[in-house]
Amino acid sequence: MTSRWVVFSPDGNIQAELFLRNGIPYYSVNYCHTPLIRHSKLGLTFEHAKPLNRNFRVASGKYDSFDETWTQPWGEVKEIRNHYNELRVELEETTPSPRRMSIIFRVYNDGLGFRYELPEQDNLSHFEIKSEDTEFALTDVDHAWWMPAYQKLYTELLYNVTPLHSIPYRAVHTPLTMKMADGLYISIHEADLSNYSSMTLMPTQNNTLAIDLIPWSDGVKVKGSTPLKTPWRTIQIAEKPGDLITSYLILNLNEPNRLGDVSWVKPGKYIGIWWGMHLGLYTWGSGPRHGATTENAKRYIDFAAKYGIPMVLIEGWNIGWDNDWTKHGENFSFTTPYPDYDLVEVTSYAASKGVKIMGHMETAGAIQNLERQMEEAFALYKKLGIDVVKTGYVSPDPALKRFDDRGNLISMEWLGGQYNVDHHRKVIETAARYQISLIAHEPVKDTGERRTYPNMMTREGARGQEFDASAEYVGNPPDHTTIIPFTRMLAGPFDYTPGIVKLIYKEYRPGNRVRGTLAKQLALYVVLYSPLQMAADLPENYEQQRAAFQFILDVPTDWQDTKVLGGEIADYVTIVRKDRNSEEWYLGSITDEHGRTLAAPLAFLDPGKMYVAEIYADGPYADWRINPYPMTISKVLVDRSTTLQLKLAPGGGQAIRIRPSSADEIKSLPVERTSFTSA
C-alpha cells in the first residue's frame, strides 16, 4: 500500500498531497504547480495517553468526487455549487495495541478542507486532547491581516497588518488572511465547529503556523470520546482578494440543512433603542432613563410601522440589568420584565401595527443561567409572536462563568473554548424547535453552521459600530470596514449595525464620532452582508435625513447573486448584489482614509435592458475628517455597456440602487454609457 496520496481540485490547479515519512503523517499543497504549503505535520496529542501522530501505516485509501448545486434558504447567493474531489486515508498504528485515525481532504477550485476522524474502536474510547499538531508551513508571506487571540476584547480588536514573523502575540484568531509573495491570497479558518474547541493559529519559525486550540480552564483542549470528527481546517485560495469574498467553501464543508422547512426564517431589517443606549440617552437598567419602557417601545414600533421596517429590538426589558450586570449574569430573568415594560402589551401593540418585537437575552457570561431558562423563555417568546432573538455574552474578561450544582463558581472558561461551543449549539437547536432565529453578539466564531441550522442567521464576533459611540474607545478607523470583508466576514454574516446618519454627536459623546461619510454608511448595507440588518440610528435622525434614509429602506437583505467588482485589502472594495425578489441590483463601494476614483463596469446587467441607477455619492468637498455630510443623489440611465466612475471621498463611499427603467424614464433621464462623476 502506497504511503503517498495526491488529490487535485476539479480544475486541476490545486494539488494536495498526504504522505507518511517514518510513520509520521504530513501534507503539502501546491497551486498551479507552485508550492503554497510545504511539508506540514498532522496528528493529535493526548493527555494521559500516547500521541496519535506517529508509528502509522496506511490501512486503506479511497478517492471520491462530488458535484451538486444546493439552494440557500437565504444568503449572499441563492445557488451554491458544491464540487470537490475527496481523498480519505485510513491510518493505523503499527504498535501492539493499534489505534486508528482517518484523514480526509476535500479539494475545491477555491481551496480545500481537511479533518481528522476517530472511529469507534477498542483501543481508543474516551480521551482528552492536549494539542492538535496540525501545521501550516507556508511559503513566502508578504502580509498577514491578523487580530491577537486571548485578549480582553476577544474578537473585537482592530486588525493589524505585518509579516507573519512580526506578530508579537502567542496566537491570532481566524480567519487569518494573507498575501503571498507571488501575489496569491489565502485565508485559513475552520468549518463545522462542533463538540470541539475553537482554533487559533500560533506563529512559529520559518513562516509556519501551528494550531493552538482554546483550552478549558484545566488546560485540556478537547474532552471527548469516539467516534469524533474534528472541524475542517480550511484554506481558501484566490488570485484576487475579491474572490475570497465569493468563496463558499466554508459553507460547503458544513452538513446540509437539518431543520427541514425553514420558511419561518425571515431575513429583514430592524430598528431599536440600542444606539440610544450607547450614546447614553437610555440605560439598560431601571431608573429615570430606562430605555425599555412600554411608552418608548411603542414610539419605535410606530416609527417601524410608518416606514415598513419589520422588527424592533428592545434591550434591557428584563430584570437583572441593575448595578454591575456584567459581573452578575446569574441574576437575569429571561421571562420577567421590569414593571415599566408590559411585555404582552408591547408585543400585542406591535402585532396590531404589522411589526414584530425582537427578543433579547444577555447572559453576561453566565450561560448556565440561560440554559436553565431556555425552554421556558423560548416557549414564551413563541407564544408572543417573537420570531428572532438576539443573544449576548458580554463579560469583563473573555471568559464565561461555570458554576457547580450549588451555585458556587468553579471556573472561568474561554469564550472560544469547547464549553461555549457546546453551549451555542444547544441554544441554536433549542431555538430551532420553537422556530426562532438568532443573532449572537460576543459569540463563538462563525464556521458556516448556518447551512445546517439556517436559524443561526448572523452574529457579531468583530468590532462593530458600537465602538463609534463607546465612552471608552475612540471608534473605528476608516480602513476598518475595508479589512472586515476580506477577514472576519469570510466566516459568515456580520451584524455590524450600520446606518448612522448623524455622524457627529457632541451633545452625547463629545469625544466620539463616526469616522466615515454619510454615503459610506449607506454603502455598508451592501458591503457588509447580514440577512438581518439594523437601521441603527435614532428615529428622529432618520426623519432629518429622509433622503439618505430612503436607500436604507430600499436595500434588501436577501440576495440572488453577489459579485466583487474590485478591491484591495485595507484600501477599498466594491460589491454588487442582486435582490432575490426582484430584478434590482445594489452596489456598495467604500474606501479607507484616502479618497479615490474607481471604475464599476455594469456588465452583470441583462443584455438589451435599460436600468435606472439611483446614485448616493459623496458630495463636493466631502471628507470624513472635516465635512462628512455632503452627498449628491442623482439618477441616470445605464445598461450593461456602462462603466460608472465612483468618486469616493476620504473615508467615503457610494451606494447605488440599479432598477429596471420605465418607459417614461427612458424618455426623460440622461443616458450614461461610459462614466459618471459623482461631484
N, C-alpha and C positions, 0 to 999 in steps of 0.2 A: 504494500500500500504506500503510495507516494506521500511524502511529508510536505509537499509544496502544492498549493492550490491557488488558482488565479480565476478571478471573475471580472468581467467587463460590464460597463454601462451599456444600455441598449444601443447607443450611438457609437460605442467603441472608444470614446475619448477618455473615460476614467477606468483605470485598472487597479483593482485591489488584490493584494497577494497575502495569503496566510501560509505560514510555514513554521516548522519546528527546527530549532538549532540546539542540538544536545538535549533534546526533550523539552526545551523551553519554547512557548508559543510567541511568535512575532507576527506583525503585519506591516505592510507598506502600501502606499498609494501613489500612483503616477497619474498625471493629467497630460494628455496628448504626448505620451512617451517621455515626459519630463518628470523627475521625482518631485513630489509635493510633500509627502510624509515618508521619512526614512524609516529604517527598521525600528519598530517600536514594540515594547514589551506588552504582553497581555497576562491576565491572571488575577487571582484573588488570594488575600492573606487573611487567615482566621485567628481569632483569639482561641487559645487552648486546643489548637489542632494544627497539623502541618499545613503549610501553604498549598494552595491549588494553583501552582504556577510553574511546575517543572515535572520532570520524570514522566512525560507524556509520550504516548504513541497515538497515531491516528487509527481509530477503530473503524470509521466509515466516513465517507464524504458524499455529498449529493448536490447537484445543481438543479435549479428550477428557474422558471420565468413566470412573470405575472403581468397582465395588462388589462386594466379596466378603467372606465370613467365613472366616477360617482358624483352625486349631486349633494352639495351642501344645502341644508335647510335655510341657512343664512350665511353670509360671509363676504369676503373680498371678491370672489368669483363664484359663479353658480356651479360650473362643471370643473372637476379636477381629474386629470389623468394620473393614475397610479400605475406606473410602468417601471419595472425593475427586473434585474437578474439577481438571483439569490444563490449563495453558497452556504451550505450547512456542513460543518465538520464536527464529528463526534470524537472527543479526545478521552482517552482512558489512561490512568496511571499504570506504570509498569511495576508498582510496588506490590507486596504480598496481599494487601487489602485495598485493591484499586478503587478509586473514586472516578466518577465520570462527569464531564462537563462538555457542553456544546458551545461553539462559537458560530454565530450566524451573521453573514454580511448580506445586505441588500444594497445594490448599486443602481442608482438612477442617473439620468442625464445631468441632473443638477447637484449631485453629491451622493453621499452614502450614509448608511447607518449600520452599526454592528452592536451586538449584545451577547451576553452570556446567558445560558440556560443550564440550570442544575436540576436534572430529573430526579424523581423519587428513586431512592437507592438504599441498599442495606448499609453501606459504609459512610453515608452522609445523610443525616436527618435534620436535627436542629443545629444551628450554628450562629456564631457572632462574627461578622466581618470586621477585621481590624483595618484593612485597607483594600481598595481596588487598585491593582497595579498597572492599569491602563496608562499608556503614554501616547503622546503626540509629538514625535521627533520631527519638527518642521524643517524645511529648507529655509533659505534666507527670508526673513520677515522685515519689511521696511517700517510698517506702522501697525500698532495694535491699539484699538479703542477699548478701554477697559475701565472697570469700576471695582474697587477693592471689596473683598468679602470680609465678614466678621467685624464690621464696623457698626457704630451706634445707629446710623440711619439705614442700615442694611442695604436695600436696593434703591434708596432714594438719594444717592450721591450723584454728583456730576461726573461725567466721563472724562478720562484723561487720554491723551494720545502720546505714546512713546514706543521705542523699540521694546521687544519682549524683555531683553536683558536689563532694561532700566526700571522695570516695575519693582518698587521697594516694599511690596507687601507679601505676606505669606501666600495669599491666593486671591484670585479675581473671580467675579461672577461670570456666568454665561447667560446669553450668547456672548462669546468673545469674537469680535470681527477683526480681521487682519488684512492688510495689503502686502502681498509678497513682492520680492524684489523684481520679479518678472512682470509685475502689473496684475497678476491674478488676485482675486478677492476670495477669502474663505471665512466661514464663521462656524465655530464649534459650539454645540449645545447638546441637549438631550431631548428625547421624545418618550412619551408613555411612562412618566414617572409615577410609580405605584408601589406601595409596600417596600420602599427603599428610601435612602437619604438623597437629598439634592447634591448635585455635583458642582464643585468649584474647580478651578484649574490653578495649579501651583507651578510657577516658572522655576525651572531648574537650569542646568547648564546646557550650552550649545543649542539654543532655540528649542528646547524641549519643554513640554507641558506635561505635568503629571496630575492625574485626578486626585482631588482631595475631597472626600465625602464629608459633609457636615455632620458632626458627631452627636451622639447622645451625651448627656451630662457626665456619664461614667467613662466616656472616651470611646466606647464602641460605636462603629459607624452604622452597621445594619444588624438588626436582630431578626432572624427568620428561620425558615425550615424549607425543605424540599417538598414539592417542586417549586422552583423560583425562576422567574425571568427578570433580569436586570432591565433598567431603562435602556433604550437605544442610545448609543453615543453617536451624535450626528455631525457630519462635516458637509456644509453647503459650499459649493464651488461655483464661481461666476467670473466671467471675463470683464463684466461691467458691474459696478456696485448696485445699480438698479435691479439687476437680475436676481440679486439676493432677496429683494423685497417680493418678487413674484415667484419665488420658490415655495412650493407647498410640500416639500419633503417631510417636514416635521409632522404635519397633519397626516400624510400618507402612512407614516410609521405608527400611527395610533390605530386601535381597533375601530371597526365601523360602529355606527350608532347602535347603542344597546337599549334605547328608550322607546323604540317603535315610532308611533305617530307623535311628532313633536310640533304639530301645527299650533299648539298653545304657546310656543316660544316665539315672541314677537319683538323684532328689532324696532327701535324708535328713539325719540328724544325725550328728555325730561328736564325739568327745572327744579329748583329747591332753595331752601334757606341757607344752604351750605356756604356760599360766598359771603353772605352777610355775617356768618359766624367768624370766618377767617378775618374779616375786616374789623371785627369787634362790635358790630351793631347788635348782634344777638349772642346769647350764651347757650351752651348745651345744657347746663344745669339750671335748676329752678331759680326764680328771682325776678326782679323788675324788668330785666332784659331777656327773659326766657324766650327763645325763638319758636319753640314748638308749642304754640298756643292754638286753640281752635280758631280764634279770630285770624291769626296770621296765616294759618294753613288755608283758610277759606280765601284769603286775599290772593295767595299764589294759585289756588285752584281756579279762581275767576280769571286770572291772567292766562293760565294754560288753556282754559276753555275759549277765551276770546281769540287766541291765535292757533288753536288746533294742536297744541302740544299734548301728547297723550298721557304723560306721567308727571307726578310731583313727588319729590323726595323731602320728607320732613325728618330731620335728625334731632335727637335729644328729646323725643316724645316719651320715652320710657324711664322709669325710676332707676337711679343708680349713678346719675351724672354729677351729683353734688360732691363738693370737696375735691380731693385729688383723685379723680376717677381713673386716671392712667395706672394708679397703683392698686386699685381695688375693683378690678373687673368682676370679682366674685359677687359684687353687690347688684349687678344688673339683673333686672327682670325684663324678659322679652315679651311679656304679655300684659304688664300693668303700666298704664300711662300715668303721667303726672296729672294732678287734679285739674289743671288749666287746659288739658288736651283731651277732648272727648273723642276717643278712637272711633267709636261707632258712628257718631255724628259726622266726623270728618270724612270717613270713607263713604258714608251714605250721601253726603253733600257732593263729594267728588263724582260718584256714580250718576247723580242727577244731572251733572254738567258734562257727562261723557268723558271723564278723566279718571285715571287710576292713581291711587296712592302707592308709592314705592316703599316697601318696608326697610327697616334699618336695624341691624344687630351689631353693636360694638362690643367686643369681648375684653378689650384692654389686656389681652394675652391670657385671660383665664378661660381657656377653651373647654374645660370640663363643665363649667357653669353653663355654657351654651349647649353642650351635648346633653346635659340633663334636661334642658328645657326645649330642645329642638322639636320634638314631636308635637308637644302642646302648642308651641308658638307657630309652627308651620300650619297646623290644623286651623288655628285661629285666623291666620292671615288668609288662608284659602277661603274660609267662610266669609271674610270681609271683602273678598274680591281683590286682595293684594297678590299680584302675579310675579312681581320682581322684588328681590330683597338684596340690599347692599350689606355686606358683612365687613367688619373691620377688626384689625389686630394691633392697634396702637399699643406700644409698650415703651417704658423708659429705656429699656435695652432691647436689642434684637433677640429677645427670648420670651418664652411662654412659661407661665406658672404651672407646675404639676403638683397636685395635692394627693394625700392618701385618703382613705375612706372616712377618716375623722376630720378632714378639712385642714390638716397640717401641711404646710408647704414642704415638699420633699426634694424638689429640684427645679432648676430653670433650664428649659430646653430651647435650643436654637430654632428660630422661625423656619429655617430651611431643613431642619432635621426630620428623621423618619416619624417622630411623634406628631409633628404638624402635617406632614404629607398624608399620614393616615387620617388625621382629623379632617382635612379638606375634602378627602374622598368621601368620608361619612356625611359631611354637610351636603355635598353635591348629590349624593344618592338619596338622602332623605328629602331634600328639596324637590328632587325629580318625582318622588312618589306623590307629592302634593301639587305637581305641575307648577312649580315655582322656579323661576330663573334667577341667576345670581350675578352680582357684581362683587368682586372681592378686593378690598383695599388692605395694604400691608400683607400681601398674600404669599403663599408658596408660588414660585415662578411658574409661568405657563410652559407646558411641554406638549401642547396640542390635544389635551384630553377633551376639548370642546367637540372633536369629531365623535368621540364615544359618548359623551354626555353634552348634547347641544344646549342644555340649560345652563352650563357654565359659560356665560356669554362674554364677559370682559372683566378686566381687573386692572389694578394699579401696578405695583411692582416696579416702579420707576419714579423719578422725580417729576411730579405733576405741577399743575398750575397753582396749586395752593401755596407753593413756595413764593409766588409773586406777592402774596398778601401776608406772609408769615411775619410775625413780630420778631422772630429770632434770626431769620435768614433773609438775605438781600434779594433773593429771587433767582430766576433762571436767565443765564446769558443768552444773547440772540442765537448762538450756534447750537444751543441745546436741542432744539426741535429739528435741526438738520443732522443730528447724530442719531437720535432715537429711532428713526425709521430703518436704519441700517444695523442696529444693535438690538436693543430690547424688543423692538416690535417684530423682529424675525421670529420671536417666540409666539406672538399672538396679539390680539386686540389690547388696546391701552386706553383706560379711562382717564385721559389727561384733563378733562373738564375745560374745554376751550370756550370761546365766545365772549370774552371780556371786552366790552365796548367802552367802558370808562377806564382808560389805561393809567391814569394818574389820579390818586385818591388821597390827597394830602390831609383832608379833614378826618380820615380814618386811620391811615398808616403813613405818617409823614416821610418815613424812610423807605417806603416801598413803591413799586410801580411795575407795570408790565413792560418788559424790555423788548418791545416789538411794535409794529404799526397796527392800525385798525384793520387794514386789508390782510395782514398776516394772520390775525385772529380768525378771519373768515376762511382763509386758505387751510388752516389747520383741520377743519372739518373733513377735508378731502385727504390731506397728507397723513394724518394720524387716525388710522382706522379703528373704529369701535362700532359694534352693532347697536349699542346704547350710548348716545351722545348727549352730554349735558349742555344746555344753554345756561352757562354758569353765572352770568351777571345778575344784578338786581333788576326786577321788572321795570322800575322807573328809569333805569339807564337804557333799557331797550326802547322804551317809549320815546326817549330823547334822541335815539339813534335809529329811527324807524327804517331808514333806507338800508343801512347795514344789516339790520335785523332781518330784513326780507330774505337775504341769502341764507341765514341760519334756518329760517322757516322752510325754505325751498329744498335745501340739500338733503338727500336721502341718507339712510344709514344701512342700506342693504343693497348689494351690488351684483350685477351680472358679470362684469369684467373689470379688470384693473390692469393698467399699463403704466410703466415708468418711462417718461419721455427723456429724462436725463437727471443726472445727479452726481455729486461728489461728496463723500462723507465729510461732515462738519462744514461744508460750504453752501450747498444748495440742493434742492430736489424738486422735481416737477412730476406730479402724478395725475393721471386722469382715470376716472371710474365711470362706468355706465350703470345707470339706475336699473335695478332688476324689474321694476314695474312700469317702465316707460322707455321711450327712445332717447331720453336725455342723457347727456354726458356732463360730468363736472370735473373741472380742473383746479388743482391747487398747486401753487408754486411758492416756495419760501427760500429766503437767503439768511446768511449769518449777519454779522455786523457790517459787512461790505455790500454796497449797492452793486447791482449787476444787471445786464440785459441778456435775456435768454430767448432762444427760439423754441417755439412749440408747434411743430408740424401736426396738422389735423388729419393725417392720412388714415386714421382709425375710423373716420366717419363713413357712413354708407355712400357708395357712388351714386351720382345722379340726384342727390338731395341737397337742398339748401337748408341751412340752420341759422338760428339767431344766437349770437354769442352775447350774453349779458355779462359785462366785464366790470369787476370791482377791483380797481387798480390803485396803487399808491399814487397820490396826487403830487402836484408840483411842490418841490422842496420838502417832501415828507422825509423824516429821519427819526428813527426810534429815540434818539437821544434828546432832541430839542423840538421836534414837530411831528408827533406820531399820528395825528388825526387826519391830515388831508387824504381824501380818497375821491377818485373820479369814478362815476358809474356811467357806462355807455353801452350802446347796442350797435352791433354791426352784423351784416350777413356774411356767413362763411360756408365753405364746403371743404371736401377732403383735399383740395389743392391748396388750401390756405395754410400759411405759416404765420402764426401770431408772434409778435415781438413782445415779450414780457419784460417790462422795465420795473425792476424791484428796487425800492429804496433801501438804504442801510437798515438792517433789521426788519425788512419789509416782506411783502408777499403779494400775490394776486390770486383772486378766486373768480372762476368763470363758470357760469351755467350755459350749456350749449343745448338748445332745444330745437326741434323741427320748426321751421318758419311757416307762417300762414301766408295766404295769397296777398293780403293787404301789406304785410311786412316786406314781402319781396318787392312790392312796388314802391314802398316808402323809405326803406332803410338803405344806407350805403353798403356796397359790396366790398368786402375786404378779402382779397385773394392772396396777397403777398405778406403784408405785415400790419401790425397795429402798434402804435406808440401810445403808451398809457398817459403820458403827460399831456 
